[in-house]
Amino acid sequence: MMPCPVCAGRMAFQARRPITTELEDSVYACRSCGTELIRTTVRRDGQTPKIKSAEAA
């Protein structure tokens, strides 16, 4: 797992919150000092996103 940016302790997954239909926040918290880190990512609802690439064209 990733280290805490404050105390270098271990970060643990805490929650996942939807922001929009396409984005969500994953919240991680430090087990030692309680610092929270929020990571915004594209939601994956079990469907494979359609990716257009140069190879497909």
C-alpha distance matrix in Angstrom:
0.0 3.8 6.6 9.5 12.4 14.9 14.2 11.1 10.0 6.9 6.5 7.4 9.3 12.9 15.3 16.6 19.8 22.3 23.9 26.4 27.2 25.2 22.2 19.6 17.2 13.8 13.2 10.1 11.3 10.7 11.8 14.0 15.8 15.4 14.7 14.0 12.5 14.3 13.8 17.0 17.3 20.2 20.8 21.0 23.5 23.9 26.2 25.7 26.3 29.4 28.6 31.6 31.5 34.2 34.3 35.2 38.1
3.8 0.0 3.8 6.7 8.9 11.9 11.8 8.7 8.7 6.6 5.9 8.4 10.2 13.4 15.7 16.8 19.6 22.0 23.0 25.7 27.0 24.7 21.5 19.1 16.4 13.3 12.4 9.4 10.4 9.6 11.7 13.2 14.3 14.1 12.6 12.1 10.2 12.5 12.1 15.6 16.4 19.8 20.9 21.8 24.6 25.3 27.3 26.7 26.8 29.7 28.7 31.5 31.3 33.9 34.4 35.4 38.0
6.6 3.8 0.0 3.8 6.3 8.7 8.1 4.9 5.6 5.2 5.9 9.4 12.1 14.7 17.4 19.0 21.6 24.3 25.0 28.0 29.6 27.5 24.1 21.6 18.4 15.6 13.9 10.5 10.2 8.2 10.3 10.7 11.7 12.3 10.9 11.5 10.5 13.6 14.1 17.8 19.2 22.8 24.0 25.2 27.9 28.8 30.9 30.3 30.3 33.2 32.1 34.8 34.6 37.0 37.7 38.9 41.4
9.5 6.7 3.8 0.0 3.8 5.4 5.7 4.4 5.1 6.0 5.8 9.5 12.1 13.8 16.5 18.3 20.5 23.4 23.8 27.1 29.1 27.3 23.7 21.0 17.5 15.0 12.6 9.4 8.2 6.0 8.9 8.8 8.7 9.3 7.4 8.7 8.4 12.0 13.4 17.2 19.3 23.0 24.2 25.9 28.5 29.9 31.9 31.7 31.4 34.4 33.5 36.1 36.1 38.7 39.7 40.7 43.0
12.4 8.9 6.3 3.8 0.0 3.8 6.2 5.9 8.2 9.8 9.3 12.9 15.0 16.4 18.6 20.0 21.6 24.2 24.1 27.3 29.5 27.5 23.8 21.6 18.1 16.3 14.1 11.6 10.8 9.1 12.3 11.6 10.5 11.2 8.4 9.6 8.8 12.2 13.5 17.1 19.5 23.3 25.0 27.0 29.8 31.5 33.2 32.7 32.0 34.7 33.5 35.9 35.8 38.2 39.5 40.6 42.6
14.9 11.9 8.7 5.4 3.8 0.0 3.8 6.0 8.0 10.6 10.7 14.2 16.6 17.4 19.9 21.8 23.3 26.1 26.0 29.4 31.9 30.2 26.4 23.9 20.3 18.5 15.7 13.2 11.3 9.0 11.7 9.9 8.1 9.7 7.4 10.0 10.5 14.2 16.3 19.8 22.6 26.4 27.8 29.9 32.5 34.3 36.2 36.0 35.3 38.1 37.1 39.5 39.5 41.9 43.2 44.3 46.3
14.2 11.8 8.1 5.7 6.2 3.8 0.0 3.8 5.4 8.8 10.3 13.8 16.8 17.8 20.9 23.2 25.1 28.2 28.5 31.9 34.2 32.5 28.8 26.1 22.5 20.2 17.3 14.2 11.8 8.6 10.1 7.7 7.1 9.8 8.9 11.9 12.8 16.6 18.6 22.3 24.7 28.5 29.7 31.5 34.0 35.4 37.6 37.4 37.1 40.0 39.0 41.6 41.5 43.9 44.9 46.1 48.3
11.1 8.7 4.9 4.4 5.9 6.0 3.8 0.0 3.8 6.7 8.7 12.4 15.5 17.4 20.4 22.5 24.8 27.7 28.2 31.5 33.4 31.5 27.9 25.3 21.9 19.2 16.9 13.5 11.9 8.7 10.2 8.9 9.5 11.6 10.5 12.7 12.7 16.3 17.6 21.4 23.3 27.0 28.3 29.7 32.3 33.5 35.6 35.1 35.0 37.9 36.7 39.3 39.0 41.4 42.2 43.5 45.8
10.0 8.7 5.6 5.1 8.2 8.0 5.4 3.8 0.0 3.8 6.5 9.8 13.3 15.0 18.4 20.9 23.5 26.7 27.6 31.0 32.7 31.2 27.6 24.7 21.2 18.2 15.6 11.9 9.8 6.3 6.8 5.8 7.7 9.6 9.7 11.8 12.5 16.1 17.7 21.5 23.3 26.9 27.6 28.8 31.2 32.2 34.6 34.5 34.7 37.8 37.1 39.9 39.8 42.4 43.0 44.1 46.6
6.9 6.6 5.2 6.0 9.8 10.6 8.8 6.7 3.8 0.0 3.8 6.5 10.2 12.4 15.8 18.2 21.2 24.3 25.7 28.9 30.3 28.8 25.4 22.3 19.1 15.8 13.5 9.7 8.4 5.7 6.0 7.2 9.5 10.1 10.4 11.4 11.7 14.8 15.9 19.6 21.1 24.4 24.9 25.8 28.0 28.8 31.4 31.4 31.8 35.0 34.4 37.4 37.5 40.2 40.7 41.5 44.2
6.5 5.9 5.9 5.8 9.3 10.7 10.3 8.7 6.5 3.8 0.0 3.8 6.9 9.1 12.3 14.6 17.4 20.6 21.9 25.1 26.6 25.1 21.7 18.6 15.3 12.0 9.8 6.0 5.3 4.3 6.2 8.5 9.8 8.9 8.6 8.4 8.4 11.2 12.4 16.1 17.6 21.0 21.4 22.5 24.7 25.8 28.4 28.5 28.8 32.1 31.7 34.7 35.1 38.0 38.6 39.2 41.8
7.4 8.4 9.4 9.5 12.9 14.2 13.8 12.4 9.8 6.5 3.8 0.0 3.8 6.2 9.6 12.2 15.4 18.7 20.6 23.7 24.9 23.8 20.6 17.2 14.3 10.7 8.6 5.3 5.4 6.2 6.8 10.3 11.8 10.1 10.5 9.4 9.7 11.6 12.6 15.9 17.0 20.0 19.8 20.6 22.3 23.4 26.2 26.7 27.4 30.9 30.9 34.2 34.8 37.9 38.3 38.6 41.4
9.3 10.2 12.1 12.1 15.0 16.6 16.8 15.5 13.3 10.2 6.9 3.8 0.0 3.8 6.3 8.5 12.0 15.2 17.4 20.3 21.3 20.4 17.4 13.9 11.3 7.6 6.2 4.4 6.5 9.0 10.0 13.6 14.5 11.9 11.9 9.7 9.5 10.0 10.7 13.4 14.3 17.0 16.3 17.2 18.7 20.0 22.8 23.7 24.3 27.9 28.2 31.6 32.6 35.9 36.3 36.3 39.0
12.9 13.4 14.7 13.8 16.4 17.4 17.8 17.4 15.0 12.4 9.1 6.2 3.8 0.0 3.8 7.3 10.2 13.8 16.1 19.3 20.6 20.3 17.2 13.5 10.7 7.7 5.5 5.1 6.2 9.5 10.4 13.8 14.1 10.9 11.4 8.9 9.7 9.9 11.6 13.8 15.3 17.9 16.8 18.1 19.1 20.9 23.8 25.1 25.6 29.3 29.9 33.3 34.6 38.0 38.6 38.3 40.9
15.3 15.7 17.4 16.5 18.6 19.9 20.9 20.4 18.4 15.8 12.3 9.6 6.3 3.8 0.0 3.8 6.6 10.2 12.7 15.8 17.0 17.1 14.2 10.4 8.2 5.9 5.1 7.1 9.2 12.8 14.1 17.4 17.3 13.8 13.7 10.6 10.7 9.5 10.7 12.0 13.2 15.3 13.9 15.4 16.1 18.3 21.1 22.7 23.1 26.7 27.7 31.1 32.7 36.2 37.0 36.4 38.8
16.6 16.8 19.0 18.3 20.0 21.8 23.2 22.5 20.9 18.2 14.6 12.2 8.5 7.3 3.8 0.0 3.8 6.8 9.7 12.4 13.4 13.3 10.6 6.9 5.6 4.5 6.1 9.1 12.0 15.6 17.4 20.6 20.3 16.9 16.1 12.6 11.7 9.4 9.5 9.6 10.3 11.9 10.2 12.0 12.8 15.3 17.8 19.5 19.6 23.2 24.3 27.7 29.6 33.1 33.9 33.1 35.5
19.8 19.6 21.6 20.5 21.6 23.3 25.1 24.8 23.5 21.2 17.4 15.4 12.0 10.2 6.6 3.8 0.0 3.8 6.4 9.4 11.0 11.6 9.0 5.5 5.1 6.5 7.9 11.6 14.2 17.9 19.9 22.9 22.0 18.4 17.4 13.7 12.9 9.9 10.3 9.3 10.5 11.7 10.1 12.6 13.1 16.2 18.3 20.1 19.8 23.2 24.4 27.6 29.8 33.3 34.5 33.5 35.5
22.3 22.0 24.3 23.4 24.2 26.1 28.2 27.7 26.7 24.3 20.6 18.7 15.2 13.8 10.2 6.8 3.8 0.0 3.8 5.9 7.2 8.3 6.3 4.2 6.2 8.8 11.1 14.8 17.6 21.4 23.6 26.5 25.5 22.0 20.7 16.9 15.6 12.1 11.6 9.4 9.7 9.8 7.9 10.8 11.1 14.7 16.1 18.0 17.3 20.5 22.0 25.1 27.5 31.1 32.3 31.1 32.9
23.9 23.0 25.0 23.8 24.1 26.0 28.5 28.2 27.6 25.7 21.9 20.6 17.4 16.1 12.7 9.7 6.4 3.8 0.0 3.8 7.0 7.7 5.4 4.9 6.7 10.3 12.3 16.1 18.9 22.5 25.1 27.6 26.2 22.8 21.0 17.2 15.7 12.0 11.5 8.7 9.7 9.8 9.2 12.8 13.5 17.2 17.9 19.5 18.0 20.8 21.9 24.6 27.1 30.4 32.1 31.0 32.4
26.4 25.7 28.0 27.1 27.3 29.4 31.9 31.5 31.0 28.9 25.1 23.7 20.3 19.3 15.8 12.4 9.4 5.9 3.8 0.0 3.8 5.2 5.1 6.8 9.8 13.2 15.8 19.4 22.4 26.0 28.6 31.2 29.9 26.5 24.6 20.9 19.1 15.3 14.2 10.8 10.7 9.5 8.7 12.0 12.4 16.1 16.2 17.7 15.9 18.4 19.9 22.4 25.1 28.5 30.3 28.8 30.0
27.2 27.0 29.6 29.1 29.5 31.9 34.2 33.4 32.7 30.3 26.6 24.9 21.3 20.6 17.0 13.4 11.0 7.2 7.0 3.8 0.0 3.8 6.0 8.1 11.7 14.6 17.6 21.1 24.3 27.9 30.3 33.2 32.3 28.9 27.2 23.4 21.5 17.7 16.1 12.7 11.5 9.1 7.4 9.8 9.6 13.2 12.9 14.8 13.2 15.7 17.7 20.3 23.4 26.9 28.3 26.5 27.8
25.2 24.7 27.5 27.3 27.5 30.2 32.5 31.5 31.2 28.8 25.1 23.8 20.4 20.3 17.1 13.3 11.6 8.3 7.7 5.2 3.8 0.0 3.8 7.1 10.7 13.4 16.8 20.0 23.5 26.8 29.4 32.2 31.4 28.3 26.2 22.5 20.0 16.3 14.0 10.5 8.6 5.7 5.3 8.1 9.3 12.6 11.9 12.9 10.8 13.2 14.7 17.4 20.2 23.6 25.2 23.6 25.1
22.2 21.5 24.1 23.7 23.8 26.4 28.8 27.9 27.6 25.4 21.7 20.6 17.4 17.2 14.2 10.6 9.0 6.3 5.4 5.1 6.0 3.8 0.0 3.8 7.1 10.0 13.3 16.5 19.9 23.2 26.0 28.7 27.7 24.6 22.4 18.7 16.2 12.5 10.4 6.8 5.7 4.6 5.1 8.8 10.7 14.0 14.1 14.9 13.1 15.8 16.7 19.5 21.8 25.2 26.8 25.7 27.3
19.6 19.1 21.6 21.0 21.6 23.9 26.1 25.3 24.7 22.3 18.6 17.2 13.9 13.5 10.4 6.9 5.5 4.2 4.9 6.8 8.1 7.1 3.8 0.0 3.8 6.6 9.8 13.1 16.5 20.0 22.5 25.3 24.5 21.3 19.4 15.6 13.5 9.9 8.3 5.6 5.6 6.3 5.7 9.1 10.8 14.0 15.2 16.3 15.2 18.4 19.3 22.4 24.5 28.0 29.3 28.4 30.2
17.2 16.4 18.4 17.5 18.1 20.3 22.5 21.9 21.2 19.1 15.3 14.3 11.3 10.7 8.2 5.6 5.1 6.2 6.7 9.8 11.7 10.7 7.1 3.8 0.0 3.8 6.3 9.7 12.9 16.4 19.1 21.7 20.7 17.6 15.6 11.8 9.8 6.2 5.5 4.4 6.4 8.8 8.9 12.0 13.9 16.8 18.3 19.2 18.3 21.5 22.0 25.0 26.8 30.1 31.5 30.9 32.9
13.8 13.3 15.6 15.0 16.3 18.5 20.2 19.2 18.2 15.8 12.0 10.7 7.6 7.7 5.9 4.5 6.5 8.8 10.3 13.2 14.6 13.4 10.0 6.6 3.8 0.0 3.8 6.6 10.2 13.6 16.0 18.9 18.5 15.4 13.9 10.2 8.3 5.7 5.2 6.3 7.6 10.5 10.3 12.4 14.4 16.7 18.8 19.6 19.3 22.7 23.1 26.3 27.7 31.1 32.1 31.7 34.0
13.2 12.4 13.9 12.6 14.1 15.7 17.3 16.9 15.6 13.5 9.8 8.6 6.2 5.5 5.1 6.1 7.9 11.1 12.3 15.8 17.6 16.8 13.3 9.8 6.3 3.8 0.0 3.8 6.7 10.3 12.9 15.6 14.9 11.7 10.3 6.7 5.8 4.6 6.4 8.8 11.0 14.1 14.0 16.1 17.9 20.1 22.4 23.3 23.1 26.5 26.8 29.9 31.2 34.5 35.5 35.3 37.6
10.1 9.4 10.5 9.4 11.6 13.2 14.2 13.5 11.9 9.7 6.0 5.3 4.4 5.1 7.1 9.1 11.6 14.8 16.1 19.4 21.1 20.0 16.5 13.1 9.7 6.6 3.8 0.0 3.8 6.9 9.5 12.3 12.1 9.4 8.3 5.6 5.1 6.4 8.1 11.4 13.3 16.6 16.7 18.4 20.3 22.1 24.6 25.2 25.2 28.6 28.6 31.7 32.6 35.8 36.6 36.8 39.2
11.3 10.4 10.2 8.2 10.8 11.3 11.8 11.9 9.8 8.4 5.3 5.4 6.5 6.2 9.2 12.0 14.2 17.6 18.9 22.4 24.3 23.5 19.9 16.5 12.9 10.2 6.7 3.8 0.0 3.8 6.4 8.9 8.5 5.7 5.6 4.4 6.3 8.8 11.4 14.7 17.0 20.3 20.4 22.1 23.8 25.6 28.2 28.9 29.0 32.4 32.4 35.5 36.3 39.4 40.3 40.5 42.9
10.7 9.6 8.2 6.0 9.1 9.0 8.6 8.7 6.3 5.7 4.3 6.2 9.0 9.5 12.8 15.6 17.9 21.4 22.5 26.0 27.9 26.8 23.2 20.0 16.4 13.6 10.3 6.9 3.8 0.0 3.8 5.4 5.8 4.7 5.2 6.5 8.3 11.6 14.0 17.6 19.8 23.3 23.6 25.2 27.1 28.6 31.2 31.6 31.8 35.1 34.8 37.8 38.4 41.3 42.1 42.6 45.1
11.8 11.7 10.3 8.9 12.3 11.7 10.1 10.2 6.8 6.0 6.2 6.8 10.0 10.4 14.1 17.4 19.9 23.6 25.1 28.6 30.3 29.4 26.0 22.5 19.1 16.0 12.9 9.5 6.4 3.8 0.0 3.8 6.2 5.9 8.3 9.8 11.9 15.0 17.2 20.7 22.7 26.0 25.9 27.1 28.7 30.0 32.9 33.5 34.0 37.4 37.3 40.5 41.0 44.0 44.6 45.0 47.7
14.0 13.2 10.7 8.8 11.6 9.9 7.7 8.9 5.8 7.2 8.5 10.3 13.6 13.8 17.4 20.6 22.9 26.5 27.6 31.2 33.2 32.2 28.7 25.3 21.7 18.9 15.6 12.3 8.9 5.4 3.8 0.0 3.8 6.0 8.3 11.1 13.4 16.9 19.4 23.0 25.2 28.7 29.0 30.4 32.1 33.5 36.2 36.7 37.0 40.4 40.0 43.1 43.4 46.3 47.0 47.6 50.2
15.8 14.3 11.7 8.7 10.5 8.1 7.1 9.5 7.7 9.5 9.8 11.8 14.5 14.1 17.3 20.3 22.0 25.5 26.2 29.9 32.3 31.4 27.7 24.5 20.7 18.5 14.9 12.1 8.5 5.8 6.2 3.8 0.0 3.8 5.7 9.2 12.0 15.5 18.4 21.9 24.6 28.2 28.7 30.5 32.3 34.1 36.7 37.2 37.1 40.4 40.0 43.0 43.4 46.3 47.3 47.9 50.2
15.4 14.1 12.3 9.3 11.2 9.7 9.8 11.6 9.6 10.1 8.9 10.1 11.9 10.9 13.8 16.9 18.4 22.0 22.8 26.5 28.9 28.3 24.6 21.3 17.6 15.4 11.7 9.4 5.7 4.7 5.9 6.0 3.8 0.0 3.8 6.3 9.7 12.8 16.0 19.3 22.0 25.5 25.7 27.6 29.2 31.2 33.8 34.5 34.5 37.8 37.7 40.7 41.5 44.5 45.5 45.9 48.2
14.7 12.6 10.9 7.4 8.4 7.4 8.9 10.5 9.7 10.4 8.6 10.5 11.9 11.4 13.7 16.1 17.4 20.7 21.0 24.6 27.2 26.2 22.4 19.4 15.6 13.9 10.3 8.3 5.6 5.2 8.3 8.3 5.7 3.8 0.0 3.8 6.7 10.1 13.3 16.6 19.6 23.2 23.9 26.2 28.1 30.2 32.5 33.0 32.6 35.7 35.4 38.2 38.9 41.8 43.0 43.5 45.6
14.0 12.1 11.5 8.7 9.6 10.0 11.9 12.7 11.8 11.4 8.4 9.4 9.7 8.9 10.6 12.6 13.7 16.9 17.2 20.9 23.4 22.5 18.7 15.6 11.8 10.2 6.7 5.6 4.4 6.5 9.8 11.1 9.2 6.3 3.8 0.0 3.8 6.6 10.0 13.1 16.1 19.7 20.2 22.6 24.5 26.8 29.0 29.6 29.1 32.3 32.1 35.0 35.9 38.9 40.1 40.4 42.5
12.5 10.2 10.5 8.4 8.8 10.5 12.8 12.7 12.5 11.7 8.4 9.7 9.5 9.7 10.7 11.7 12.9 15.6 15.7 19.1 21.5 20.0 16.2 13.5 9.8 8.3 5.8 5.1 6.3 8.3 11.9 13.4 12.0 9.7 6.7 3.8 0.0 3.8 6.6 10.1 13.0 16.7 17.8 20.2 22.5 24.7 26.6 26.8 26.1 29.2 28.8 31.5 32.3 35.2 36.5 36.9 39.0
14.3 12.5 13.6 12.0 12.2 14.2 16.6 16.3 16.1 14.8 11.2 11.6 10.0 9.9 9.5 9.4 9.9 12.1 12.0 15.3 17.7 16.3 12.5 9.9 6.2 5.7 4.6 6.4 8.8 11.6 15.0 16.9 15.5 12.8 10.1 6.6 3.8 0.0 3.8 6.6 9.8 13.4 14.4 17.2 19.5 22.0 23.6 24.0 23.1 26.1 25.9 28.7 29.8 32.8 34.3 34.4 36.3
13.8 12.1 14.1 13.4 13.5 16.3 18.6 17.6 17.7 15.9 12.4 12.6 10.7 11.6 10.7 9.5 10.3 11.6 11.5 14.2 16.1 14.0 10.4 8.3 5.5 5.2 6.4 8.1 11.4 14.0 17.2 19.4 18.4 16.0 13.3 10.0 6.6 3.8 0.0 3.8 6.5 10.2 11.8 14.4 17.2 19.5 20.8 20.8 19.7 22.7 22.3 25.1 26.0 29.1 30.5 30.6 32.6
17.0 15.6 17.8 17.2 17.1 19.8 22.3 21.4 21.5 19.6 16.1 15.9 13.4 13.8 12.0 9.6 9.3 9.4 8.7 10.8 12.7 10.5 6.8 5.6 4.4 6.3 8.8 11.4 14.7 17.6 20.7 23.0 21.9 19.3 16.6 13.1 10.1 6.6 3.8 0.0 3.8 7.2 9.1 12.3 15.0 17.7 18.5 18.6 17.1 19.9 19.7 22.4 23.8 26.9 28.5 28.3 30.1
17.3 16.4 19.2 19.3 19.5 22.6 24.7 23.3 23.3 21.1 17.6 17.0 14.3 15.3 13.2 10.3 10.5 9.7 9.7 10.7 11.5 8.6 5.7 5.6 6.4 7.6 11.0 13.3 17.0 19.8 22.7 25.2 24.6 22.0 19.6 16.1 13.0 9.8 6.5 3.8 0.0 3.8 6.3 9.0 12.2 14.5 15.1 14.9 13.4 16.3 16.2 19.1 20.5 23.9 25.2 24.9 26.8
20.2 19.8 22.8 23.0 23.3 26.4 28.5 27.0 26.9 24.4 21.0 20.0 17.0 17.9 15.3 11.9 11.7 9.8 9.8 9.5 9.1 5.7 4.6 6.3 8.8 10.5 14.1 16.6 20.3 23.3 26.0 28.7 28.2 25.5 23.2 19.7 16.7 13.4 10.2 7.2 3.8 0.0 3.8 6.5 9.7 12.1 12.0 11.8 10.0 12.9 13.2 16.3 18.2 21.7 23.0 22.2 24.1
20.8 20.9 24.0 24.2 25.0 27.8 29.7 28.3 27.6 24.9 21.4 19.8 16.3 16.8 13.9 10.2 10.1 7.9 9.2 8.7 7.4 5.3 5.1 5.7 8.9 10.3 14.0 16.7 20.4 23.6 25.9 29.0 28.7 25.7 23.9 20.2 17.8 14.4 11.8 9.1 6.3 3.8 0.0 3.8 6.2 9.1 9.7 10.6 9.7 13.2 14.5 17.8 20.1 23.8 24.7 23.5 25.6
21.0 21.8 25.2 25.9 27.0 29.9 31.5 29.7 28.8 25.8 22.5 20.6 17.2 18.1 15.4 12.0 12.6 10.8 12.8 12.0 9.8 8.1 8.8 9.1 12.0 12.4 16.1 18.4 22.1 25.2 27.1 30.4 30.5 27.6 26.2 22.6 20.2 17.2 14.4 12.3 9.0 6.5 3.8 0.0 3.8 5.6 6.4 7.6 7.9 11.6 13.3 17.0 19.2 23.0 23.3 22.0 24.5
23.5 24.6 27.9 28.5 29.8 32.5 34.0 32.3 31.2 28.0 24.7 22.3 18.7 19.1 16.1 12.8 13.1 11.1 13.5 12.4 9.6 9.3 10.7 10.8 13.9 14.4 17.9 20.3 23.8 27.1 28.7 32.1 32.3 29.2 28.1 24.5 22.5 19.5 17.2 15.0 12.2 9.7 6.2 3.8 0.0 3.8 5.4 8.3 9.4 12.9 15.4 19.0 21.6 25.4 25.5 23.7 26.2
23.9 25.3 28.8 29.9 31.5 34.3 35.4 33.5 32.2 28.8 25.8 23.4 20.0 20.9 18.3 15.3 16.2 14.7 17.2 16.1 13.2 12.6 14.0 14.0 16.8 16.7 20.1 22.1 25.6 28.6 30.0 33.5 34.1 31.2 30.2 26.8 24.7 22.0 19.5 17.7 14.5 12.1 9.1 5.6 3.8 0.0 3.8 6.6 9.2 12.5 15.0 18.7 21.0 24.7 24.3 22.5 25.3
26.2 27.3 30.9 31.9 33.2 36.2 37.6 35.6 34.6 31.4 28.4 26.2 22.8 23.8 21.1 17.8 18.3 16.1 17.9 16.2 12.9 11.9 14.1 15.2 18.3 18.8 22.4 24.6 28.2 31.2 32.9 36.2 36.7 33.8 32.5 29.0 26.6 23.6 20.8 18.5 15.1 12.0 9.7 6.4 5.4 3.8 0.0 3.8 6.1 9.1 12.0 15.5 18.1 21.8 21.4 19.3 21.9
25.7 26.7 30.3 31.7 32.7 36.0 37.4 35.1 34.5 31.4 28.5 26.7 23.7 25.1 22.7 19.5 20.1 18.0 19.5 17.7 14.8 12.9 14.9 16.3 19.2 19.6 23.3 25.2 28.9 31.6 33.5 36.7 37.2 34.5 33.0 29.6 26.8 24.0 20.8 18.6 14.9 11.8 10.6 7.6 8.3 6.6 3.8 0.0 3.8 6.4 8.8 12.3 14.6 18.3 17.8 15.9 18.7
26.3 26.8 30.3 31.4 32.0 35.3 37.1 35.0 34.7 31.8 28.8 27.4 24.3 25.6 23.1 19.6 19.8 17.3 18.0 15.9 13.2 10.8 13.1 15.2 18.3 19.3 23.1 25.2 29.0 31.8 34.0 37.0 37.1 34.5 32.6 29.1 26.1 23.1 19.7 17.1 13.4 10.0 9.7 7.9 9.4 9.2 6.1 3.8 0.0 3.8 6.1 9.7 12.4 16.1 16.4 14.4 16.8
29.4 29.7 33.2 34.4 34.7 38.1 40.0 37.9 37.8 35.0 32.1 30.9 27.9 29.3 26.7 23.2 23.2 20.5 20.8 18.4 15.7 13.2 15.8 18.4 21.5 22.7 26.5 28.6 32.4 35.1 37.4 40.4 40.4 37.8 35.7 32.3 29.2 26.1 22.7 19.9 16.3 12.9 13.2 11.6 12.9 12.5 9.1 6.4 3.8 0.0 3.8 6.6 9.7 13.3 13.6 11.2 13.3
28.6 28.7 32.1 33.5 33.5 37.1 39.0 36.7 37.1 34.4 31.7 30.9 28.2 29.9 27.7 24.3 24.4 22.0 21.9 19.9 17.7 14.7 16.7 19.3 22.0 23.1 26.8 28.6 32.4 34.8 37.3 40.0 40.0 37.7 35.4 32.1 28.8 25.9 22.3 19.7 16.2 13.2 14.5 13.3 15.4 15.0 12.0 8.8 6.1 3.8 0.0 3.8 6.3 10.0 10.7 9.1 11.2
31.6 31.5 34.8 36.1 35.9 39.5 41.6 39.3 39.9 37.4 34.7 34.2 31.6 33.3 31.1 27.7 27.6 25.1 24.6 22.4 20.3 17.4 19.5 22.4 25.0 26.3 29.9 31.7 35.5 37.8 40.5 43.1 43.0 40.7 38.2 35.0 31.5 28.7 25.1 22.4 19.1 16.3 17.8 17.0 19.0 18.7 15.5 12.3 9.7 6.6 3.8 0.0 3.8 7.0 8.3 6.6 7.9
31.5 31.3 34.6 36.1 35.8 39.5 41.5 39.0 39.8 37.5 35.1 34.8 32.6 34.6 32.7 29.6 29.8 27.5 27.1 25.1 23.4 20.2 21.8 24.5 26.8 27.7 31.2 32.6 36.3 38.4 41.0 43.4 43.4 41.5 38.9 35.9 32.3 29.8 26.0 23.8 20.5 18.2 20.1 19.2 21.6 21.0 18.1 14.6 12.4 9.7 6.3 3.8 0.0 3.8 5.3 5.4 6.8
34.2 33.9 37.0 38.7 38.2 41.9 43.9 41.4 42.4 40.2 38.0 37.9 35.9 38.0 36.2 33.1 33.3 31.1 30.4 28.5 26.9 23.6 25.2 28.0 30.1 31.1 34.5 35.8 39.4 41.3 44.0 46.3 46.3 44.5 41.8 38.9 35.2 32.8 29.1 26.9 23.9 21.7 23.8 23.0 25.4 24.7 21.8 18.3 16.1 13.3 10.0 7.0 3.8 0.0 3.8 5.5 5.4
34.3 34.4 37.7 39.7 39.5 43.2 44.9 42.2 43.0 40.7 38.6 38.3 36.3 38.6 37.0 33.9 34.5 32.3 32.1 30.3 28.3 25.2 26.8 29.3 31.5 32.1 35.5 36.6 40.3 42.1 44.6 47.0 47.3 45.5 43.0 40.1 36.5 34.3 30.5 28.5 25.2 23.0 24.7 23.3 25.5 24.3 21.4 17.8 16.4 13.6 10.7 8.3 5.3 3.8 0.0 3.8 5.5
35.2 35.4 38.9 40.7 40.6 44.3 46.1 43.5 44.1 41.5 39.2 38.6 36.3 38.3 36.4 33.1 33.5 31.1 31.0 28.8 26.5 23.6 25.7 28.4 30.9 31.7 35.3 36.8 40.5 42.6 45.0 47.6 47.9 45.9 43.5 40.4 36.9 34.4 30.6 28.3 24.9 22.2 23.5 22.0 23.7 22.5 19.3 15.9 14.4 11.2 9.1 6.6 5.4 5.5 3.8 0.0 3.8
38.1 38.0 41.4 43.0 42.6 46.3 48.3 45.8 46.6 44.2 41.8 41.4 39.0 40.9 38.8 35.5 35.5 32.9 32.4 30.0 27.8 25.1 27.3 30.2 32.9 34.0 37.6 39.2 42.9 45.1 47.7 50.2 50.2 48.2 45.6 42.5 39.0 36.3 32.6 30.1 26.8 24.1 25.6 24.5 26.2 25.3 21.9 18.7 16.8 13.3 11.2 7.9 6.8 5.4 5.5 3.8 0.0
